Amino acid sequence: GRPGRGCLRSPRSEHRLSRTVTQVYLGLGSNIDPAANLRLAVTELQRRFWEIELSPVYSGPAIGFEGDDFLNMVVGLQTALSPRAILDVIADLHRLARRERGGDKLGPRTLDIDLLLYGCLVVDDPGQELPRPDVLQYAFVLRPLADIAAEFRHPSTGRTIGEHWHDFDAVSQPLQRVEIPL
C-alpha cells in the first residue's frame, strides 16, 4: 500500500457521504471453479471501476463447514459510489457468477464478495457493518488486505492493517499463495 492512506482520528467527515472519491476494499472468495469466478469478478470490477488494485491470491481451507478450499483475494478501488451502490454492484456480480442465495449461509459458493472497508466510515447496522468484522478475524481477509493496504488505518482501531497482520496468529489459519492468471 501507499503510505499515508487510511483513517486519521480527526473531524467527523466520515459521516458525510458526499460525491468525493473514497478508498474502498472488497474481499473476493470462491470455492466452486474459483479461478474462473475470481477472474470474472476482477474483469467486471475493472470494467466498472477502471483502475483497481489486486492483492495476491491465497488458497485456504473452508472455515465453518466442510468443503473444497477457497481462493481469496482483496481488490482496492476508489469510487464516488455510496456503500449502498457498491452493494448493488456486488449483487450484480454475484448474479453473473450464478451464486445461489438462501439455504445455509456457510457453504460452497461460486463467488463471495464483501465490502470490507469504505474509507473511514464506521457503520454498526445489523447486516452491514463497516469496517467488516472479518477484516480482523480471518487470515484470508487480513493477509491479502495487508499486501495492498498495509498503511491504511483501520477506522475502528486506528492501527494500520499491517500492524494488525503482524500481530495476527497466522499459524492458526494457514494460507498458501497461489498464482492464477487474472
Disulfide bonds with the S-S distance in Angstrom:
Cys7-Cys120 2.41
